Amino acid sequence: MALESFVSGVSAWAFVLLAADISHYVQAGSQTQVLSGLAHLPIILGLLLASLPEDTENASKRRCLSGCFCLKSPIFRALVTLYLGIISIPRCIKFNYKLNFLNPIEKLCEAFHVLWPTVAALLVLSGLVNLLVALARCCGRCRCCFKGKRSIADHKDD
């Protein structure tokens, strides 16, 4: 649960930073960057809603998870987190001249210049940790199946 709360917080920052980048791209007239950013906003929003803690039962989370059943899978959420972190790396290292700018949020103060590198690093690390945890849980369930327990009813004694 703590990992999911962490991912939802980092996803919220990624959403805000990407929206700020999109506003910069709109002002600069870079249509391909705007479209690429707009394509990733729903992915980040879906991850954000799916990663909300279990005690946060609201209509948005239920609607999101019912519309996209794959977001219920911890392995899928970990892979999406890892993907978002990896695609953020070129932006945080200012890979080329199109990515070498400060968005409106980063311009607020000098300390905000490291927001993209921080968010990218946290997304990659949390994606890797969540993937390891999800795989460990999956392997733990498989070991139970090897012990002859085939259904959920067989696990009630554990």
C-alpha angles and dihedrals in degrees: 000000000000090000091053092051089050092050092049091052094049090045090054090054091047090051092051094046093047091049089052090049090051090053089053092049091050090053091046092048096236102150097179092054091047092051092046091050093046090051091055098046094077090047091054092043092050091050090047093052094042092050096054111121118268092248088062099082106168135150094254094057094046091048092048094049094044091051095048111031093183090070088069090069113092090207092054092048090050091051092048090050090050091047092051091049093050095048089049093059096082090052094050095048092042091237096190139002093274090060096041100098142093116244120220092269093049090051092060094082139346094251089064091064088087097051096101094048090048094048092046092050092047092048092051094045095045090046091054094045093046090048092052092047093047092048092047091052090047092050090048090056092047091054089057090054089054089056090064098263104133104168141038090253089063090058096057091087092059 
